[in-house]
Amino acid sequence: MKLLLTLSLLCLSSISFSQDWLKTYEKARNLHEEGYRDSARTFYVDVYNQLDTTKIDTNLANVLYYMYKVDRWNEKWGQALDLALKCVRVYKELGSTHNKDLAFMYSEAGYCYTMIGDYEKAISTIAQSRETYAEVFGKKHRSYVKTCQLLGDSYSHAGKYEQAFLYYNEALELWKNRDKKDPDYPQLCNNVALLQQTVGNYDKAYEYYLECRKYNELLAGKEDYGYAVSCLNLGDLKSSLGEYEVALNYYVEAKSSWEKYQDTMRYEYFVILNNMAGLYRDLGDLETALPMFERGLALVERTLGKNHPYYAGLNLNYAIVWSYLDKDSIAEKRMKESLLLFENTVGKEHPSYGYNLYSIASLYAKKKEFKEAQKLFEKALEIRQNSLGKNHEDVAASKLKLGEVYLKIGEMKKAEQELNATIQILEESLGQQHPKTSASLMKLSHFYLVQGDPENAEKFALQSIKGIKDNVWKNFAFLSEKGKADYLGTINTHFDQFFSMSTTYRKSNQKLVENAYDLSLFRKGIVLRSSTQMRFAISRSGNPDLLKVYDEWLSLKKQITAKLNQAGKKENDLLEMEAKAKELEQELVKKSGVFEELRNRKQKSWKTIQSELKPKELAIEFVRFEEGEDSIRYCALLLDAKMKSPKLIPLFLESELESAFNEVSGTDNIRIEKLYDPQGKLFELVWKPLEKTSKKYRKIYYSPAGLLHRVAFSALSKKEGVLLCDNMNLEHRNFAFSNRENSSNLYKGTTTLFGGVDYNTGEDNEEIWSYLPGTKTEADAINKLLVQNGIHVNYLFGKEAKEERLKDLASKSNILHLSTHGFFYPDPEKVRNQLETEYIQTLEFRGNSVGKRGFGTSVFLRNKNPMMRTGLTLAGANRVWNTESVSDGEDGVLTAKEVSNLDMTNTGLVVLSACETGLGDIQGSEGVYGLQRAFKIAGAHYILMSLWQVPDKETAEFMTHFYENLFEIKDVKEAFSATQKIMRQKYDPYFWAAFVLVD
């Protein structure tokens, strides 16, 4: 929930001051005026203690008032309220001559009641102020108008919106004939806008917010409290409307303005943190949201205390993040704490109480406690309808969740009624393209799918997918790479539901299959594509300002990676650097204009792919999606040049493929032999369902998904001695990527070659990475070939094959060839009981170290970041595995994280002649997070990599043949295919099929 921040009224008192003051009071006043409020209060208290408090006079009133002002400024609301009420009693006894002072202190006491969350007392106290001002000044006076606004604020906080509008409208009417260049007017506009937004009148809210910001800027410029609050509330409105980029811009401006010109320990600042964190949470960026909520909670506890409605609201938002992180026990405990706080402060009929019930119900539904969830959803719906009206988006949210619960417990008529009502409310209040509308349409589609109504299921699913895709492009235009991945995490379930539906109705509804193909092209690797597109757009822009920001961003990312590589660095420093890097990346995304170009460009479709295919060619698009709550399914979408539409073939469950990988054991060559044996499960799962359709084609393009990235398709075998690649030409191709023209000339440019690396430094306790003689043989042969073909070569070997040299030369190389050890460590969370795997090596491998100690183990093997758990070893790498820490500078280990910080947009080919360089963590539709992704992000066009530990001698032979073919054929893909055929004639697949070429 967003917290509403009204603009506070800094009322000017008309209190008169006695001339008969003690020196102590004069000292207190001087300190107060100089800004030393706490010191001044000490002297005020001293004066108060010296006064005869039984004598009611203006001296007593003045001392109480100034003590009150200090406490109000320091946001000690309980103390301030006590002093304000004492002032009220003094002025009452002083009589009618002090009625204007009495009215003023009534309003101040009412404001304090508001700040401690006692809205009923705030209303009654401010009403007394309003009546007194009417008697003293009449109803056109500024002070009377102000109390009308204060009453509106109090009723609004109390959730009594009809009464709030009455007093706001009275204040607005009275402002028509007044000078609007008065601080009270923008304050009124702001608070009216808040109420309009609360009840769902977004156009009216936007109108008043703009009016508020306009006059705040006219009055005090952008260096003012009021301007910051205006930006915050505009951000809230745009966030509610699904305009996340605009919202974030407003939030950033509000936060920046406040931090620059205001006290960040005031309670208003935590509202900015809360609402900004809420946006990050909605976008799936929980890493950013969580610490912002924590900081806000600490601040509100200090300023308002733990018994305030604001604390309850922030605590509830914090709990929701824990629910998203699947820490349900923490979430439930905090949600129930907030519920009790809301009950004791604003009452059970307030919309905040209803939102809290809704949140707890959502948690129960998540835990499949549907009966309890139903009861709470129904109560939340009742509260929201009564307080917000029947057509509010929050009412729609309750109906949506209630409909889902009804579906789960089998009350189908109620489910259909609530789900359809949800769509109607959202389309009327937010529009058809709003993210909430699109998501709800998919929920309705799922209902009809369960009901066996394919016509309605298809209708609503297609509407939903169109809206979701539009919102993806809209939001990708301002998010960082991680932000994009987080955002996709919030909507992937809708994509999965569409693929599931398409699979169910594949035989009867070709339109669904066609859209499933298009959706796969849209989703697959979309974050990676967007990152590479941005880099290419910037590097070719010629814009010096843009390139300057780009260089600053890359430099900062390198510093971040260096800190990740070093032990003992302060986490706060790293968090600040990452936040700055995110800001720079977001600036680059916007300024590069790449997403505007992508939005305007016609997106790839199955028809686009079909037009690229020749006769006897088949394109296979593999898709991975969640099927229900407990299983992940794979399917294949097949397309040739003549099909009327794609063909969808269901394949296997991910658990079956995992089982096939896990069942084989032994040394790597034995394991690969068993895995790809014709009698094994792999062929039966992956290719047998496709065999009938695929066997008539000469060339097959395939685009893997999920765990299929670990499969060497050329090694698949139907029967002994006959491989898949014997009967057809197989080519790995990601159809979703745009066909980029590679500007570098592979056959005339510069090649950088690493081989024969010396991994020792003379300071090593143990040789973790052993010298690979085959890499020197391989590099020597390739160097000779390159020189013979007139290629300029940077050849680095031995102790000269340093990490810093590679980073320097990578951007200047048309071909980068790295012949060395490679490593990939699995997610430590998934192998908690077996963090390290020892391989029984019967051959010399270019692969995983068996070292078990030192800095390298903690930094690489146990790292949560997948881009830090895969990499290549260069000169001196043994030292990092043996030492307890590493100093600044390069450590001889090139991680995928470091590679992603390079600029390789002019590099046409990267050859990773090492073990397991094609492996990494599999993350949904984004594929493999490892070296191949890193080199793609850096800008490399083609990448030649391996799927398992490759033997040294045969790898050298493979690479030599590859370069011979490359300079003879002058085509990377054909050279790779020709090399595989040569090796196939001499060796089993284990010795050559590990290598995969990706573009």
Secondary structure, 3 states (H helix, E strand, C coil): CCCCCCCCCCCCCCCCCCCCCCHHHHHHHHHHHCCCHHHHHHHHHHHHHHCCCCCCCHHHHHHHHHHHHHHHHCCCHHHHHHHHHHHHHHHHHHCHHHHHHHHHHHHHHHHHHHHCCCHHHHHHHHHHHHHHHHHHHCCCCHHHHHHHHHHHHHHHHCCCHHHHHHHHHHHHHHHCCCCCCCCHHHHHHHHHHHHHHHCCCHHHHHHHHHHHHHHHHHHHCCCCHHHHHHHHHHHHHHHHCCCHHHHHHHHHHHHHHHHHHCCCCCHHHHHHHHHHHHHHHHCCCHHHHHHHHHHHHHHHHHHCCCCCHHHHHHHHHHHHHHHHCCCHHHHHHHHHHHHHHHHHHCCCCCHHHHHHHHHHHHHHHHCCCHHHHHHHHHHHHHHHHHHHCCCCHHHHHHHHHHHHHHHHHCCHHHHHHHHHHHHHHHHHHCCCCCHHHHHHHHHHHHHHHHCCCHHHHHHHHHHHHHHHHHHHHHHHCCCCHHHHHHHHHHHHHHHHHHHHHHHHCCCCCHHHHHHHHHHHHHHCCHHHHHHHHHHHHHHCCCCHHHHHHHHHHHHHHHHHHHHHCCCCCCHHHHHHHHHHHHHHHHHHHHHHCHHHHHHHCCCCCHHHHHHHCCCCEEEEEEEEEEECCCEEEEEEEEEECCCCCCEEEEEEEHHHHHHHHHHCCCCHHHHHHHHCCCCCHHHHHHCHHHHHHHCCCCEEEEECCHHHHHCCHHHCEEECCEEHHHHCEEEECCCCCCCCCCCCCCCCCEEEEEEEECCCCCCCCCCCCCCCHHHHHHHHHHHHHHHHCCCEEEEEEECCCCHHHHHHHHCCCCEEEEECCEEECCCCCCCCCCCCCCCCCCCCECCCCCCCCCHHHHHHHCCCCHHHCEEEECCCHHHHHHCCCCCCCCCCEEEHHHHCCCCCCCCCEEEEECCCCCCEEECHHHCEEEHHHHHHHHCCCEEEEECCCCEHHHHHHHHHHHHHHHHHHCCHHHHHHHHHHHHHHHCCHHHCCCEEEEC
